[in-house]
């Protein structure tokens, strides 16, 4: 970490936090894209270990608005994902992602809605 990424108090800066969230969001998108066939098999069987959530994928998109908008959003339903696009005419595909039940309950307590991961509280073990 260089001097431009720390504040006077020595804590991490906003830039460092955003970099970390960007890496986490990219990893989540990569997980969704790579796990497509596996999730399709799991949906056919009755034993699903987690909760399926929906995300908008900007993979391969040249639109900057889509890349920035879709990176941090998680939706409870396919319809919500379709209704909350970055701009009119956005045709980014809607992908699925399976979350552990514990994580899904924390992010989507009522089971419906959308979550902006930038504003969600992250609880980590010490």
Secondary structure, DSSP 8 states (H G I E B T S, - for coil): --GGGB-TTS-B-HHHHHHHHHHHHHHHHHHHHHTHHHHHHHHHSS---EEEEEEE--TT---HHHHHHHTTEEESSHHHHHHS-SSTT----EEEEEEEHHHHHHH-TTS-SEEETTTS------
